[in-house]
Amino acid sequence: MFKTFLFLALAAASQAQIAVKADLLFTMTGDLKPIKNAVVLCNAEGLIEAVGPASEVKIPEGYQTLSAKVATPGIIDAHATVGLSGILNSPKHDQEQLDKSAPIQPELRAVDAYNGRDPLVKWLRDLGVTTVHTGHAPGTLISGQLMVVKTNVPSITSMKDTLIPTSAIASTIGSKALSKSPGTRSKAIAMLRAELIKAQARRLKIEAAKDDPEKEAPDANIKLDALVDILTKKTPLLINAHRHQDIASALRLREEFGFDLILDGAAEAYLLLDEIKAAKIPVIVHPTMGRPFGDMENMTFTLAAQLHKAGIPFAFQSGYETYVPKTRVVHFEAGMAAAYGLPQEAALAACTINAAKILGLADKIGSLEKGKHADLALFDGDPLETTTHTTHVIIDGELVSSSAK
């Protein structure tokens, strides 16, 4: 009876207009400095109605008021496999993140495998992660598509349930992608180039048919059409590469074919800072606490700080490894980077507004501003400390998690 009452009370509260009072509010706007003794108002449409010091933003009657030591925008995980990789870590039940039946499969869609009801999604949501850029994992030359979705979406019955249904196509250059074929790095790049050249030819045929009604458009080809979207810059290519030579290969491919590139992982990016900056390529940094072996044996805890100092845009990710539970808490990774030289505001930005910018969603999420989505995470202390507790989580103006007694 008590559990039923508590559930109904939380459900009713989640539908109310909400005011958040925070001793320290990180809006992640302007110079990123926090506001002391601040208020955020969330309206019935799920948007931010007002934000500012308590002396300037008055709480209307009827608003449910929540209080926190620290409040931030909802945390954004810039690259994950959650929802495809589940909490059980059982290949027969909840491991949909990687299909190795072929080395190049850009047609595989994250939306077709995502399980928003997996307990791992709830676990992240309860810790303040409100948005994930998730989908197919590193492990083959092209493993499939990624998408952006909020962690309160249980099932994707329509593409409108996502923020971006196809946000990037995931590729891997390095030892993880090597098998019987490709067996070497040279073969891997040759195979990628061959597929992109096929896509170039298909793009020319499609464009020619548009310009000349007498020419017949080619039949649909879900594999090549996905690659055409990369060449037309409709979809970025996210390349997981850790070794410096693999990062260099990614930069050369991008120069040759002109697609939008996002570097993923990039453990040895510190060896190519000038080249990455000159190419204006964003980096989704490997988990700070990733394990230093294989292609990541030369990783450093200071990579984020070095990217920040070099002026290269970057964001944090939970990443993917083969051990349980195949995900991490992205703001804890940011906290570790802050312990190794990254300023606190920059660390928070890399899992809020900077992540939103890289994903093309900065007009909707990532910062607390009037008119943006009312996604907030409330904490009883520094959100970058592992001893801090998440007290409340709000997504689209609804209270979706509460640990308050």
CORNOR-V998723 format. One record per residue. N is the residue number from 1. RES is the residue in three letters. SS is DSSP state (A for helix, B for strand, O for the rest). NEAR is the number of other C-alpha atoms within 10 Angstrom. Layout:
[[N,RES,SS,NEAR] [N,RES,SS,NEAR]]
//
This chain:
[[1,MET,O,6] [2,PHE,A,7] [3,LYS,A,8] [4,THR,A,9] [5,PHE,A,10] [6,LEU,A,11] [7,PHE,A,12] [8,LEU,A,12] [9,ALA,A,11] [10,LEU,A,16] [11,ALA,A,14] [12,ALA,A,12] [13,ALA,A,16] [14,SER,A,18] [15,GLN,O,15] [16,ALA,O,18] [17,GLN,O,21] [18,ILE,B,27] [19,ALA,B,25] [20,VAL,B,23] [21,LYS,B,24] [22,ALA,B,25] [23,ASP,B,19] [24,LEU,B,22] [25,LEU,B,27] [26,PHE,B,21] [27,THR,O,26] [28,MET,O,22] [29,THR,O,14] [30,GLY,O,7] [31,ASP,O,9] [32,LEU,O,16] [33,LYS,O,14] [34,PRO,O,18] [35,ILE,B,19] [36,LYS,B,17] [37,ASN,B,16] [38,ALA,B,23] [39,VAL,B,28] [40,VAL,B,30] [41,LEU,B,25] [42,CYS,B,30] [43,ASN,O,21] [44,ALA,O,15] [45,GLU,O,14] [46,GLY,O,20] [47,LEU,B,22] [48,ILE,B,24] [49,GLU,B,19] [50,ALA,B,19] [51,VAL,B,22] [52,GLY,B,20] [53,PRO,B,18] [54,ALA,O,17] [55,SER,O,9] [56,GLU,O,11] [57,VAL,O,14] [58,LYS,O,15] [59,ILE,O,18] [60,PRO,O,12] [61,GLU,O,8] [62,GLY,O,10] [63,TYR,O,16] [64,GLN,B,17] [65,THR,B,17] [66,LEU,B,17] [67,SER,B,18] [68,ALA,B,19] [69,LYS,B,18] [70,VAL,B,25] [71,ALA,B,33] [72,THR,B,25] [73,PRO,B,31] [74,GLY,O,29] [75,ILE,B,33] [76,ILE,B,32] [77,ASP,B,30] [78,ALA,B,29] [79,HIS,B,31] [80,ALA,B,26] [81,THR,O,27] [82,VAL,B,34] [83,GLY,O,28] [84,LEU,O,25] [85,SER,B,32] [86,GLY,O,27] [87,ILE,O,20] [88,LEU,O,16] [89,ASN,O,15] [90,SER,O,12] [91,PRO,O,11] [92,LYS,O,8] [93,HIS,O,11] [94,ASP,O,18] [95,GLN,B,20] [96,GLU,O,23] [97,GLN,O,25] [98,LEU,O,18] [99,ASP,O,17] [100,LYS,O,14] [101,SER,O,8] [102,ALA,O,11] [103,PRO,O,23] [104,ILE,B,19] [105,GLN,O,24] [106,PRO,O,23] [107,GLU,O,18] [108,LEU,O,22] [109,ARG,O,19] [110,ALA,A,25] [111,VAL,A,25] [112,ASP,A,12] [113,ALA,O,19] [114,TYR,O,25] [115,ASN,O,22] [116,GLY,O,21] [117,ARG,O,15] [118,ASP,O,18] [119,PRO,A,15] [120,LEU,A,20] [121,VAL,A,26] [122,LYS,A,20] [123,TRP,A,14] [124,LEU,A,21] [125,ARG,A,26] [126,ASP,A,22] [127,LEU,O,24] [128,GLY,O,32] [129,VAL,B,30] [130,THR,B,29] [131,THR,B,27] [132,VAL,B,27] [133,HIS,B,26] [134,THR,B,29] [135,GLY,B,34] [136,HIS,O,31] [137,ALA,O,28] [138,PRO,O,28] [139,GLY,O,24] [140,THR,O,29] [141,LEU,O,27] [142,ILE,B,28] [143,SER,B,28] [144,GLY,B,27] [145,GLN,B,27] [146,LEU,B,28] [147,MET,B,24] [148,VAL,B,27] [149,VAL,B,23] [150,LYS,B,22] [151,THR,O,24] [152,ASN,O,20] [153,VAL,O,15] [154,PRO,O,16] [155,SER,O,14] [156,ILE,O,17] [157,THR,O,11] [158,SER,O,9] [159,MET,A,11] [160,LYS,A,10] [161,ASP,A,16] [162,THR,O,18] [163,LEU,O,17] [164,ILE,B,17] [165,PRO,B,19] [166,THR,B,22] [167,SER,B,23] [168,ALA,B,28] [169,ILE,B,29] [170,ALA,B,26] [171,SER,B,29] [172,THR,B,25] [173,ILE,O,26] [174,GLY,O,25] [175,SER,A,20] [176,LYS,A,15] [177,ALA,A,24] [178,LEU,O,19] [179,SER,O,14] [180,LYS,O,8] [181,SER,O,12] [182,PRO,O,18] [183,GLY,O,12] [184,THR,O,15] [185,ARG,A,17] [186,SER,A,10] [187,LYS,A,13] [188,ALA,A,23] [189,ILE,A,18] [190,ALA,A,13] [191,MET,A,17] [192,LEU,A,17] [193,ARG,A,15] [194,ALA,A,12] [195,GLU,A,14] [196,LEU,A,19] [197,ILE,A,16] [198,LYS,A,13] [199,ALA,A,21] [200,GLN,A,18] [201,ALA,A,12] [202,ARG,A,19] [203,ARG,A,20] [204,LEU,A,12] [205,LYS,A,16] [206,ILE,A,17] [207,GLU,A,11] [208,ALA,A,15] [209,ALA,A,15] [210,LYS,A,13] [211,ASP,A,10] [212,ASP,O,10] [213,PRO,O,9] [214,GLU,O,9] [215,LYS,O,12] [216,GLU,O,12] [217,ALA,O,15] [218,PRO,O,11] [219,ASP,O,7] [220,ALA,O,8] [221,ASN,O,10] [222,ILE,A,13] [223,LYS,A,16] [224,LEU,A,21] [225,ASP,A,16] [226,ALA,A,21] [227,LEU,A,27] [228,VAL,A,24] [229,ASP,A,18] [230,ILE,A,22] [231,LEU,A,22] [232,THR,O,15] [233,LYS,O,14] [234,LYS,O,16] [235,THR,O,20] [236,PRO,B,21] [237,LEU,B,26] [238,LEU,B,26] [239,ILE,B,28] [240,ASN,B,32] [241,ALA,B,29] [242,HIS,O,27] [243,ARG,O,24] [244,HIS,A,18] [245,GLN,A,16] [246,ASP,A,22] [247,ILE,A,27] [248,ALA,A,16] [249,SER,A,18] [250,ALA,A,24] [251,LEU,A,19] [252,ARG,A,12] [253,LEU,A,17] [254,ARG,A,18] [255,GLU,A,13] [256,GLU,A,10] [257,PHE,A,15] [258,GLY,O,13] [259,PHE,O,19] [260,ASP,O,19] [261,LEU,B,24] [262,ILE,B,25] [263,LEU,B,24] [264,ASP,B,29] [265,GLY,B,29] [266,ALA,O,25] [267,ALA,O,27] [268,GLU,O,22] [269,ALA,A,26] [270,TYR,A,18] [271,LEU,A,14] [272,LEU,O,15] [273,LEU,A,16] [274,ASP,A,13] [275,GLU,A,14] [276,ILE,A,21] [277,LYS,A,15] [278,ALA,A,10] [279,ALA,A,14] [280,LYS,O,14] [281,ILE,O,18] [282,PRO,B,22] [283,VAL,B,27] [284,ILE,B,27] [285,VAL,B,28] [286,HIS,O,29] [287,PRO,O,26] [288,THR,O,27] [289,MET,O,16] [290,GLY,O,20] [291,ARG,O,11] [292,PRO,O,12] [293,PHE,O,9] [294,GLY,A,12] [295,ASP,A,18] [296,MET,A,18] [297,GLU,O,14] [298,ASN,O,13] [299,MET,O,23] [300,THR,O,20] [301,PHE,O,21] [302,THR,O,18] [303,LEU,A,22] [304,ALA,A,33] [305,ALA,A,19] [306,GLN,A,17] [307,LEU,A,21] [308,HIS,A,18] [309,LYS,A,11] [310,ALA,A,14] [311,GLY,O,12] [312,ILE,O,19] [313,PRO,O,19] [314,PHE,B,27] [315,ALA,B,31] [316,PHE,B,33] [317,GLN,O,31] [318,SER,O,31] [319,GLY,O,27] [320,TYR,O,24] [321,GLU,O,15] [322,THR,O,8] [323,TYR,O,8] [324,VAL,O,13] [325,PRO,O,15] [326,LYS,O,20] [327,THR,O,24] [328,ARG,O,21] [329,VAL,O,20] [330,VAL,A,28] [331,HIS,A,27] [332,PHE,A,20] [333,GLU,A,26] [334,ALA,A,31] [335,GLY,A,21] [336,MET,A,20] [337,ALA,A,26] [338,ALA,A,22] [339,ALA,A,16] [340,TYR,O,16] [341,GLY,O,17] [342,LEU,O,23] [343,PRO,O,16] [344,GLN,A,18] [345,GLU,A,15] [346,ALA,A,23] [347,ALA,A,28] [348,LEU,A,28] [349,ALA,A,28] [350,ALA,O,31] [351,CYS,O,26] [352,THR,O,30] [353,ILE,A,29] [354,ASN,A,26] [355,ALA,A,30] [356,ALA,A,25] [357,LYS,A,19] [358,ILE,A,19] [359,LEU,O,19] [360,GLY,O,13] [361,LEU,O,16] [362,ALA,O,16] [363,ASP,O,14] [364,LYS,O,19] [365,ILE,O,27] [366,GLY,O,32] [367,SER,O,28] [368,LEU,O,30] [369,GLU,O,22] [370,LYS,O,16] [371,GLY,O,17] [372,LYS,O,19] [373,HIS,B,26] [374,ALA,O,30] [375,ASP,O,30] [376,LEU,B,31] [377,ALA,B,25] [378,LEU,B,28] [379,PHE,B,23] [380,ASP,O,18] [381,GLY,O,19] [382,ASP,O,17] [383,PRO,O,25] [384,LEU,O,20] [385,GLU,O,14] [386,THR,O,14] [387,THR,O,10] [388,THR,O,13] [389,HIS,O,17] [390,THR,B,24] [391,THR,B,24] [392,HIS,B,25] [393,VAL,B,27] [394,ILE,B,29] [395,ILE,B,26] [396,ASP,O,22] [397,GLY,O,25] [398,GLU,B,27] [399,LEU,B,22] [400,VAL,B,21] [401,SER,B,21] [402,SER,B,14] [403,SER,O,10] [404,ALA,O,9] [405,LYS,O,4]]
//
